[in-house]
Amino acid sequence: MKNWLKMFLNDERGAETTELAITGLVVGGGAVAGFSSLKDKVAAKGDELIGKLDAADGN
């Protein structure tokens, strides 16, 4: 049992895959947050532009 536990702790197969998966999750989460923020800012600028066009038109 002790020998098996030593071998299990020293076995690094899959460690790189796990590290890449975690990195992918962090990058993906950052991209989602960035695009969400960008979407909100674009929507706000669109509303601002529509408001200015309506004011210039006299409506």
N, C-alpha and C positions, 0 to 999 in steps of 0.2 A: 504494500500500500504506500509506504514511504517513497519507494522508488518511482511508483506511478505518479505520485504528486510532484516529485522533482521534475520528471519528464514533462508533465502537463504544464508546469510553470515555465519551463524553458522552451516550450514549443511556441514558436512565433508565427506559425502558419495562420494566415487570416488577419494578422495584426495590420498589415499594410492596407488590406481591403477595408478594415474597420476604420482606419485613419482617413482613408480617402472618402468613405461614406460620410463620416462626421464633417470633413472639410466641405463636401458637396452640400450637406444640409445647411451649414453656416453660410456658404456662398449663395445658395438658393434662397435662404431666408432674407439675406441682405438685399438680394435682387427684388424679391417680393415687396419688401419694405420701401425700397427706393422707387419702384414703379408705382406703388400705392400713393406715395407722397407726390410724385410727379403728376399722377392722374388728378389729384386734388388741386394742385397748383394750376394745371391746364384748365380744369373746369372753372376755377375762380377767375382766371384771366378771360375765359370765354364769356362768362357772365358779365364781367366788367366791360368788355368790348360791346356786348349787346346793349348794356345800359347806356354807354356813351353814344352808340348809334341811334338808339331810341330818343335820347335827349337832343341829339343834333337834328333829328327828323321832326321833332316837336310833338312826339307822342307821349 
